[in-house]
Amino acid sequence: MKIQKAVSIKKVNNKNNTKDDLNFWLTKSSEERVSAVEFLRRQSHGSSNRLQRVIRIIQRS
């Protein structure tokens, strides 16, 4: 038995994909949605428990 490679190509800006994503997340509980956001935050900002504070100083002339 040989495994065949399967590739599916989808457009990122497709409106149907957006509706499918929305419908998927609406089926999840609020705890599952918050957990998914926390997972993405940890991937992007590291494993700290808090978000970093950012201060921007703008100099007016």
Secondary structure, DSSP 8 states (H G I E B T S, - for coil): -----------TT-HHHHHHHHHHHHTS-HHHHHHHHHHHHHHHH-S-SS-----------
